[in-house]
């Protein structure tokens, strides 16, 4: 449910607004940084993090989120729907937090490599960004029409 609430703001409103004034890459980076910063108070409060040092968790999380934002932005703009991003966000949260985190065995340094706050997913975030940066938006995607319709709706 939290994925839907976040995605209404991030991909429902923010991404179309940014995409109307920026390139795909700029939209992905800006929205990813904002999305990551929004989570920092939760990480600092201690309820949403790992046992790695907080500074390390924040850096890894910001790299992951900014990188993943390329996939989220691509899905939103290429499909014209925020539901693709909602499904990806909910799936990511469920798989990482409810399955992988629970079956991971702590070997002492595990928190530095696993969870959303470790090096493993930060590297994965970079790889995702590179793939979607290279792909770019498909020609004839719903992006331009979707953004125009969104802005007309807001202006009307």
Z-matrix of the N, CA and C atoms (Angstrom, degrees):
N
C 1 1.448
C 2 1.537 1 111.42
N 3 1.349 2 116.32 1 -36.60
C 4 1.462 3 118.56 2 179.68
C 5 1.521 4 111.14 3 -65.71
N 6 1.346 5 117.06 4 -29.77
C 7 1.466 6 119.56 5 177.81
C 8 1.520 7 110.36 6 -61.59
N 9 1.325 8 117.86 7 -41.61
C 10 1.464 9 121.17 8 179.23
C 11 1.523 10 110.36 9 -62.66
N 12 1.322 11 117.29 10 -45.93
C 13 1.464 12 120.52 11 -179.74
C 14 1.516 13 112.21 12 -59.74
N 15 1.330 14 116.05 13 -45.16
C 16 1.465 15 119.08 14 178.23
C 17 1.517 16 111.17 15 -65.75
N 18 1.322 17 116.99 16 -45.09
C 19 1.463 18 120.32 17 -174.39
C 20 1.522 19 113.58 18 -67.73
N 21 1.310 20 117.72 19 -28.78
C 22 1.470 21 119.21 20 174.63
C 23 1.527 22 109.12 21 -59.30
N 24 1.323 23 115.85 22 -41.77
C 25 1.467 24 119.72 23 178.59
C 26 1.515 25 113.54 24 -75.97
N 27 1.342 26 116.48 25 -50.39
C 28 1.466 27 120.10 26 -173.96
C 29 1.524 28 112.36 27 -70.49
N 30 1.317 29 116.57 28 -58.34
C 31 1.464 30 119.53 29 -175.38
C 32 1.516 31 113.30 30 -95.54
N 33 1.321 32 117.73 31 -19.43
C 34 1.456 33 119.61 32 178.28
C 35 1.521 34 113.11 33 -79.34
N 36 1.330 35 116.39 34 -37.03
C 37 1.467 36 120.84 35 -176.50
C 38 1.531 37 111.86 36 -116.61
N 39 1.329 38 117.31 37 -54.39
C 40 1.467 39 120.75 38 -172.44
C 41 1.526 40 113.03 39 -62.80
N 42 1.317 41 117.99 40 -50.75
C 43 1.468 42 120.08 41 -175.72
C 44 1.530 43 112.52 42 -61.79
N 45 1.342 44 120.21 43 -47.16
C 46 1.468 45 117.70 44 177.35
C 47 1.533 46 113.03 45 -60.15
N 48 1.323 47 117.22 46 -38.44
C 49 1.464 48 120.02 47 177.92
C 50 1.528 49 110.80 48 -63.58
N 51 1.323 50 116.42 49 -46.78
C 52 1.465 51 119.87 50 179.35
C 53 1.528 52 111.14 51 -64.94
N 54 1.326 53 116.74 52 -41.06
C 55 1.472 54 121.06 53 -177.42
C 56 1.519 55 112.14 54 -65.38
N 57 1.313 56 116.79 55 -24.29
C 58 1.465 57 119.47 56 179.27
C 59 1.526 58 111.96 57 -72.63
N 60 1.335 59 116.70 58 -15.78
C 61 1.462 60 120.94 59 -176.14
C 62 1.530 61 113.90 60 -124.77
N 63 1.329 62 117.04 61 -6.84
C 64 1.463 63 120.92 62 -172.27
C 65 1.525 64 110.86 63 -136.12
N 66 1.323 65 115.46 64 166.28
C 67 1.459 66 120.67 65 174.17
C 68 1.529 67 109.24 66 -73.33
N 69 1.322 68 115.61 67 170.30
C 70 1.462 69 121.26 68 176.30
C 71 1.526 70 110.80 69 -57.03
N 72 1.330 71 116.81 70 -47.92
C 73 1.460 72 120.86 71 -177.63
C 74 1.528 73 110.77 72 -63.26
N 75 1.323 74 117.59 73 -45.09
C 76 1.465 75 120.57 74 178.28
C 77 1.530 76 110.55 75 -61.52
N 78 1.319 77 116.55 76 -42.88
C 79 1.471 78 121.19 77 179.15
C 80 1.521 79 110.85 78 -60.96
N 81 1.333 80 116.82 79 -44.66
C 82 1.461 81 120.75 80 -179.70
C 83 1.530 82 111.39 81 -64.42
N 84 1.318 83 117.07 82 -44.77
C 85 1.471 84 120.66 83 -178.01
C 86 1.529 85 111.00 84 -67.37
N 87 1.316 86 117.19 85 -48.68
C 88 1.472 87 120.31 86 -178.15
C 89 1.520 88 110.77 87 -62.43
N 90 1.332 89 117.18 88 -48.01
C 91 1.471 90 119.34 89 -178.92
C 92 1.525 91 110.74 90 -66.12
N 93 1.336 92 117.56 91 -34.47
C 94 1.461 93 120.54 92 178.21
C 95 1.517 94 112.72 93 -66.21
N 96 1.318 95 116.11 94 -42.15
C 97 1.466 96 119.89 95 178.80
C 98 1.534 97 110.36 96 -64.95
N 99 1.316 98 116.53 97 -43.98
C 100 1.471 99 119.84 98 178.57
C 101 1.523 100 110.47 99 -62.98
N 102 1.326 101 116.24 100 -44.07
C 103 1.469 102 122.03 101 178.73
C 104 1.535 103 110.29 102 -59.23
N 105 1.327 104 116.97 103 -44.28
C 106 1.461 105 120.38 104 179.32
C 107 1.520 106 112.81 105 -66.25
N 108 1.324 107 116.28 106 -44.81
C 109 1.466 108 120.45 107 179.48
C 110 1.521 109 111.43 108 -59.82
N 111 1.322 110 116.61 109 -35.82
C 112 1.463 111 121.23 110 179.09
C 113 1.534 112 111.12 111 -59.22
N 114 1.335 113 117.30 112 -30.95
C 115 1.465 114 121.51 113 -178.78
C 116 1.532 115 113.74 114 -83.81
N 117 1.330 116 117.78 115 -16.94
C 118 1.468 117 120.02 116 -174.27
C 119 1.535 118 113.35 117 -57.45
N 120 1.334 119 121.02 118 -42.75
C 121 1.471 120 118.01 119 177.15
C 122 1.530 121 112.83 120 -58.47
N 123 1.331 122 117.70 121 -34.95
C 124 1.471 123 120.45 122 177.52
C 125 1.529 124 111.00 123 -66.73
N 126 1.320 125 116.19 124 -38.40
C 127 1.462 126 120.62 125 178.68
C 128 1.530 127 109.81 126 -68.48
N 129 1.333 128 117.35 127 -44.27
C 130 1.466 129 121.63 128 179.81
C 131 1.522 130 112.47 129 -64.19
N 132 1.332 131 116.38 130 -33.94
C 133 1.467 132 120.78 131 179.86
C 134 1.528 133 111.38 132 -71.52
N 135 1.332 134 116.63 133 -16.40
C 136 1.464 135 119.86 134 175.21
C 137 1.505 136 115.72 135 92.26
N 138 1.312 137 118.74 136 -6.88
C 139 1.452 138 120.10 137 -178.42
C 140 1.516 139 113.53 138 -85.87
N 141 1.328 140 116.23 139 -12.23
C 142 1.457 141 120.60 140 -176.84
C 143 1.510 142 108.07 141 -138.55
N 144 1.323 143 116.11 142 83.27
C 145 1.459 144 120.45 143 -178.87
C 146 1.517 145 108.49 144 -171.27
N 147 1.317 146 115.13 145 -168.36
C 148 1.456 147 121.16 146 176.62
C 149 1.518 148 107.99 147 -119.60
N 150 1.311 149 115.87 148 -169.92
C 151 1.458 150 119.15 149 178.66
C 152 1.528 151 112.33 150 -92.58
N 153 1.324 152 116.54 151 4.96
C 154 1.466 153 120.18 152 172.78
C 155 1.531 154 107.65 153 -71.46
N 156 1.319 155 118.04 154 160.89
C 157 1.471 156 119.19 155 177.62
C 158 1.538 157 110.75 156 -55.20
N 159 1.304 158 116.30 157 144.39
C 160 1.463 159 121.68 158 -175.67
C 161 1.524 160 111.92 159 -57.65
N 162 1.329 161 117.99 160 -43.60
C 163 1.464 162 120.47 161 -179.66
C 164 1.526 163 110.61 162 -59.49
N 165 1.329 164 116.81 163 -39.84
C 166 1.454 165 122.14 164 -179.89
C 167 1.532 166 110.13 165 -68.23
N 168 1.324 167 116.64 166 -44.58
C 169 1.464 168 121.63 167 179.21
C 170 1.527 169 110.83 168 -60.03
N 171 1.325 170 117.02 169 -41.98
C 172 1.469 171 120.93 170 -179.33
C 173 1.528 172 110.52 171 -66.01
N 174 1.310 173 117.85 172 -44.26
C 175 1.475 174 120.30 173 179.77
C 176 1.528 175 110.43 174 -62.04
N 177 1.327 176 117.26 175 -49.77
C 178 1.467 177 120.59 176 -179.59
C 179 1.524 178 111.07 177 -62.17
N 180 1.316 179 117.28 178 -41.74
C 181 1.460 180 120.95 179 -179.81
C 182 1.529 181 111.08 180 -64.80
N 183 1.323 182 117.31 181 -43.09
C 184 1.473 183 120.67 182 179.40
C 185 1.522 184 111.34 183 -63.19
N 186 1.326 185 117.57 184 -39.52
C 187 1.465 186 120.67 185 177.41
C 188 1.531 187 109.54 186 -65.22
N 189 1.338 188 117.05 187 -46.03
C 190 1.466 189 121.12 188 178.44
C 191 1.524 190 111.10 189 -58.23
N 192 1.313 191 117.19 190 -52.39
C 193 1.466 192 121.97 191 -174.60
C 194 1.526 193 111.47 192 -65.51
N 195 1.324 194 117.45 193 -42.43
C 196 1.458 195 119.66 194 178.95
C 197 1.524 196 110.14 195 -64.56
N 198 1.317 197 117.63 196 -41.63
C 199 1.457 198 120.88 197 177.10
C 200 1.517 199 112.44 198 -64.94
N 201 1.312 200 116.76 199 -45.72
C 202 1.465 201 120.63 200 179.83
C 203 1.528 202 111.97 201 -65.22
N 204 1.314 203 115.38 202 -25.51
C 205 1.460 204 119.38 203 179.23
C 206 1.529 205 111.73 204 -60.25
N 207 1.307 206 117.89 205 -26.46
C 208 1.461 207 120.87 206 176.39
C 209 1.534 208 110.16 207 -62.77
N 210 1.327 209 116.68 208 -44.20
C 211 1.470 210 120.06 209 178.54
C 212 1.519 211 110.64 210 -67.73
N 213 1.323 212 117.43 211 -44.63
C 214 1.462 213 121.57 212 -179.72
C 215 1.526 214 111.14 213 -61.93
N 216 1.334 215 116.31 214 -44.26
C 217 1.460 216 120.97 215 179.69
C 218 1.519 217 110.40 216 -65.45
N 219 1.315 218 116.87 217 -43.36
C 220 1.463 219 121.13 218 179.07
C 221 1.530 220 110.52 219 -60.17
N 222 1.327 221 116.40 220 -48.46
C 223 1.468 222 120.32 221 179.90
C 224 1.524 223 111.39 222 -59.92
N 225 1.324 224 116.49 223 -43.61
C 226 1.465 225 120.75 224 -178.72
C 227 1.524 226 111.46 225 -64.28
N 228 1.315 227 116.83 226 -47.79
C 229 1.452 228 120.28 227 -175.50
C 230 1.528 229 112.45 228 -76.86
N 231 1.327 230 117.60 229 -37.72
C 232 1.465 231 120.09 230 -178.85
C 233 1.526 232 111.94 231 -71.42
N 234 1.335 233 116.93 232 -33.12
C 235 1.462 234 120.32 233 -176.98
C 236 1.517 235 113.26 234 -92.20
N 237 1.331 236 117.06 235 -24.51
C 238 1.456 237 120.33 236 -174.71
C 239 1.525 238 112.44 237 77.43
N 240 1.324 239 116.90 238 10.91
C 241 1.466 240 120.76 239 -176.48
C 242 1.515 241 110.30 240 -132.17
N 243 1.311 242 117.07 241 142.65
C 244 1.449 243 119.35 242 175.28
C 245 1.521 244 111.01 243 -82.39
N 246 1.338 245 118.00 244 -12.87
C 247 1.467 246 121.35 245 -177.55
C 248 1.522 247 112.88 246 -64.72
N 249 1.336 248 117.70 247 -30.00
C 250 1.462 249 119.23 248 176.84
C 251 1.521 250 110.04 249 -63.28
N 252 1.317 251 117.03 250 -42.37
C 253 1.466 252 121.13 251 178.40
C 254 1.525 253 111.07 252 -69.94
N 255 1.326 254 117.46 253 -36.99
C 256 1.473 255 120.84 254 177.35
C 257 1.530 256 109.61 255 -60.13
N 258 1.327 257 116.59 256 -46.69
C 259 1.468 258 120.55 257 -179.41
C 260 1.527 259 111.58 258 -64.80
N 261 1.336 260 117.78 259 -41.36
C 262 1.461 261 120.34 260 177.54
C 263 1.522 262 110.78 261 -64.49
N 264 1.313 263 117.62 262 -44.29
C 265 1.468 264 122.38 263 -179.18
C 266 1.531 265 110.27 264 -62.54
N 267 1.320 266 116.71 265 -49.00
C 268 1.468 267 120.47 266 -179.56
C 269 1.525 268 110.91 267 -63.33
N 270 1.327 269 117.18 268 -41.14
C 271 1.471 270 121.05 269 178.51
C 272 1.517 271 110.94 270 -63.98
N 273 1.328 272 116.36 271 -45.54
C 274 1.470 273 121.08 272 178.35
C 275 1.528 274 109.93 273 -57.24
N 276 1.334 275 116.76 274 -51.63
C 277 1.465 276 120.64 275 -178.96
C 278 1.528 277 111.33 276 -58.42
N 279 1.311 278 116.75 277 -45.57
C 280 1.461 279 120.41 278 -177.27
C 281 1.527 280 111.17 279 -65.42
N 282 1.321 281 116.58 280 -49.77
C 283 1.467 282 120.27 281 -176.87
C 284 1.529 283 111.45 282 -63.99
N 285 1.330 284 117.06 283 -46.08
C 286 1.471 285 119.73 284 -178.37
C 287 1.522 286 111.34 285 -71.63
N 288 1.330 287 116.73 286 -54.16
C 289 1.462 288 120.69 287 -171.06
C 290 1.528 289 114.14 288 -79.39
N 291 1.304 290 118.34 289 -34.66
C 292 1.466 291 120.62 290 -174.76
C 293 1.526 292 113.88 291 -97.81
N 294 1.332 293 117.17 292 -21.39
C 295 1.469 294 118.88 293 -178.81
C 296 1.528 295 110.89 294 -113.68
N 297 1.333 296 117.17 295 -66.51
C 298 1.463 297 119.92 296 -172.05
C 299 1.528 298 113.63 297 -64.10
N 300 1.335 299 117.85 298 -44.13
C 301 1.471 300 119.48 299 178.86
C 302 1.531 301 111.15 300 -60.11
N 303 1.319 302 116.98 301 -35.90
C 304 1.470 303 120.65 302 -176.51
C 305 1.525 304 113.05 303 -76.41
N 306 1.321 305 118.30 304 -27.28
C 307 1.465 306 119.46 305 -178.80
C 308 1.528 307 112.59 306 -97.64
N 309 1.326 308 117.23 307 -2.46
C 310 1.462 309 120.97 308 179.81
C 311 1.518 310 109.38 309 -77.59
N 312 1.311 311 115.74 310 130.05
C 313 1.468 312 122.01 311 179.35
C 314 1.521 313 108.42 312 -92.78
N 315 1.327 314 115.61 313 127.24
C 316 1.471 315 120.42 314 180.00
C 317 1.526 316 109.08 315 -76.34
N 318 1.318 317 116.08 316 120.44
C 319 1.469 318 121.52 317 178.80
C 320 1.529 319 111.94 318 -108.92
N 321 1.307 320 116.57 319 13.48
C 322 1.467 321 120.89 320 178.82
C 323 1.516 322 112.71 321 113.52
N 324 1.321 323 116.79 322 -50.32
C 325 1.463 324 121.22 323 179.02
C 326 1.524 325 112.12 324 -111.00
N 327 1.290 326 116.87 325 12.34
C 328 1.468 327 122.07 326 -175.04
C 329 1.517 328 112.05 327 -55.09
N 330 1.313 329 118.13 328 -40.32
C 331 1.467 330 121.38 329 -176.85
C 332 1.527 331 112.89 330 -63.56
N 333 1.318 332 116.65 331 -19.61
C 334 1.470 333 120.22 332 177.65
C 335 1.531 334 112.11 333 -79.07
N 336 1.319 335 116.19 334 -15.77
C 337 1.458 336 120.15 335 -174.67
C 338 1.515 337 114.46 336 -119.62
N 339 1.325 338 117.53 337 -27.67
C 340 1.466 339 120.45 338 -175.86
C 341 1.526 340 110.80 339 -106.74
N 342 1.267 341 117.15 340 -176.87
C 343 1.464 342 126.99 341 -177.18
C 344 1.534 343 110.60 342 66.22
N 345 1.308 344 115.21 343 177.37
C 346 1.470 345 121.03 344 178.16
C 347 1.521 346 111.87 345 -69.73
N 348 1.309 347 116.83 346 -6.27
C 349 1.459 348 122.09 347 -173.82
C 350 1.520 349 112.48 348 -114.17
N 351 1.345 350 115.97 349 15.08
C 352 1.450 351 120.73 350 -178.14
C 353 1.517 352 113.05 351 -113.91
N 354 1.309 353 114.83 352 171.78
C 355 1.456 354 122.36 353 -175.74
C 356 1.530 355 113.00 354 -65.35
N 357 1.331 356 117.88 355 -33.71
C 358 1.464 357 120.93 356 -178.41
C 359 1.517 358 113.23 357 -57.17
N 360 1.319 359 117.14 358 -51.76
C 361 1.463 360 119.75 359 -179.86
C 362 1.524 361 112.08 360 -75.06
N 363 1.317 362 118.29 361 -25.77
C 364 1.476 363 119.85 362 174.49
C 365 1.534 364 109.41 363 -63.35
N 366 1.328 365 116.29 364 -44.37
C 367 1.471 366 119.94 365 177.30
C 368 1.520 367 110.15 366 -63.19
N 369 1.318 368 117.06 367 -42.07
C 370 1.458 369 120.94 368 177.51
C 371 1.528 370 110.82 369 -60.53
N 372 1.320 371 117.57 370 -38.91
C 373 1.461 372 121.56 371 177.58
C 374 1.524 373 111.64 372 -61.27
N 375 1.321 374 116.44 373 -40.64
C 376 1.470 375 120.50 374 177.33
C 377 1.527 376 110.23 375 -63.96
N 378 1.327 377 117.08 376 -43.33
C 379 1.466 378 120.69 377 179.48
C 380 1.528 379 111.65 378 -63.71
N 381 1.321 380 116.75 379 -41.51
C 382 1.472 381 120.79 380 177.38
C 383 1.523 382 110.12 381 -61.42
N 384 1.322 383 117.22 382 -45.00
C 385 1.470 384 120.64 383 178.59
C 386 1.517 385 111.18 384 -59.31
N 387 1.315 386 116.89 385 -44.87
C 388 1.469 387 120.28 386 -179.54
C 389 1.525 388 111.95 387 -63.18
N 390 1.325 389 117.24 388 -40.85
C 391 1.470 390 120.63 389 179.18
C 392 1.525 391 110.65 390 -63.37
N 393 1.329 392 117.28 391 -49.83
C 394 1.462 393 119.60 392 -177.21
C 395 1.524 394 112.22 393 -73.29
N 396 1.317 395 118.09 394 -28.73
C 397 1.466 396 121.53 395 173.86
C 398 1.522 397 108.50 396 -62.56
N 399 1.327 398 115.60 397 -44.43
C 400 1.469 399 120.74 398 -179.33
C 401 1.531 400 111.27 399 -67.57
N 402 1.318 401 117.28 400 -41.66
C 403 1.464 402 121.27 401 -179.58
C 404 1.525 403 110.29 402 -65.05
N 405 1.330 404 116.69 403 -46.01
C 406 1.466 405 120.61 404 -174.82
C 407 1.521 406 109.89 405 66.67
N 408 1.301 407 116.48 406 177.86
C 409 1.463 408 119.93 407 179.42
C 410 1.522 409 109.77 408 -75.89
N 411 1.326 410 117.21 409 139.17
C 412 1.462 411 119.08 410 178.74
C 413 1.518 412 111.37 411 -67.76
N 414 1.316 413 115.86 412 145.36
C 415 1.466 414 120.06 413 176.42
C 416 1.518 415 108.41 414 -64.42
N 417 1.317 416 115.44 415 139.53
C 418 1.454 417 119.83 416 -179.24
C 419 1.522 418 113.15 417 75.11
N 420 1.339 419 117.30 418 16.49
C 421 1.464 420 119.69 419 178.81
C 422 1.518 421 109.21 420 -69.87
N 423 1.290 422 114.97 421 167.65
C 424 1.457 423 120.75 422 -179.89
C 425 1.522 424 111.81 423 -72.76
N 426 1.330 425 117.46 424 -4.24
C 427 1.460 426 121.29 425 -170.28
C 428 1.518 427 114.17 426 -56.33
N 429 1.309 428 118.13 427 -56.08
C 430 1.461 429 118.90 428 -173.72
C 431 1.523 430 111.51 429 -66.71
N 432 1.327 431 117.67 430 -42.47
C 433 1.466 432 120.56 431 179.03
C 434 1.525 433 110.60 432 -66.71
N 435 1.334 434 116.72 433 -39.78
C 436 1.457 435 121.53 434 -179.47
C 437 1.530 436 110.68 435 -63.83
N 438 1.317 437 116.65 436 -46.35
C 439 1.458 438 120.92 437 -179.77
C 440 1.518 439 110.18 438 -63.30
N 441 1.328 440 116.86 439 -44.28
C 442 1.470 441 120.39 440 179.44
C 443 1.526 442 110.78 441 -61.60
N 444 1.333 443 116.76 442 -44.38
C 445 1.467 444 120.27 443 179.78
C 446 1.526 445 111.18 444 -64.36
N 447 1.334 446 115.58 445 -40.20
C 448 1.456 447 119.76 446 178.93
C 449 1.526 448 110.39 447 -61.14
N 450 1.334 449 116.17 448 -47.95
C 451 1.458 450 120.20 449 -178.38
C 452 1.524 451 112.04 450 -66.45
N 453 1.330 452 118.29 451 -37.07
C 454 1.457 453 120.87 452 176.51
C 455 1.518 454 110.46 453 -63.95
N 456 1.306 455 116.86 454 -40.64
C 457 1.465 456 121.43 455 178.78
C 458 1.514 457 112.08 456 -63.32
N 459 1.330 458 115.50 457 -37.49
C 460 1.455 459 120.39 458 179.41
C 461 1.521 460 111.64 459 -72.72
N 462 1.330 461 115.33 460 -33.62
C 463 1.461 462 119.27 461 -177.96
C 464 1.521 463 111.04 462 -77.50
N 465 1.362 464 115.82 463 -27.63
C 466 1.467 465 120.61 464 -175.07
C 467 1.437 466 110.09 465 -84.07
